[in-house]
Every structure is written in structure tokens, then in C-alpha cells.
């Protein structure tokens, strides 16, 4: 498989993943309700970066507006000081 982008976890995403029980981590590959929000950063002359802002447990079919807003705020913070 050809890798076309780099993936990084912001501090909050890494903390969410580290805080999950082992049983929940095993479900990451099999349709669980764990979600990460991310954005793409196109860098001149480098591979695109996919940056996961944070994770949460999804309890409804729609992503809660507060989670989207939180991801957008984290994105703005990152873009001010990459």
C-alpha cells in the first residue's frame, strides 16, 4: 500500500486513545462508536498531513455540533502555531 499522507494525533486525541480500556481499543478496527475528528494540512513540497484533533464516543447517528466546534477550535489553534 502506498502511503500518501502523514498522520499525527494532537495531544487531546492521543490522551483519548491512551485513556481507553484495552477492550475499547480492540474495537477501533471493527465498527465501534469511537470517533476521531481530523483535518488535512497541505504542505508545500511535503506529503499532506492528517491531524486528528480529538476523540469521543459517538452515541447518536449525527456528530454532535459541540464536537465539530471543538475540532474547529483546535484546528485554529494549530494553524496559528503549527
C-alpha positions, 0 to 999 in steps of 0.5 A: 500500500502506498502511503500518501499522507502523514498522520499525527494525533494532537495531544487531546486525541492521543490522551483519548486513545491512551485513556481507553480500556484495552477492550475499547481499543480492540474495537477501533478496527471493527465498527465501534462508536469511537470517533476521531475528528481530523483535518488535512494540512497541505504542505508545500513540497511535503506529503499532506498531513492528517491531524486528528484533533480529538476523540469521543464516543459517538452515541447518536447517528449525527456528530454532535455540533459541540464536537465539530466546534471543538475540532474547529477550535483546535484546528485554529489553534494549530494553524496559528502555531503549527 
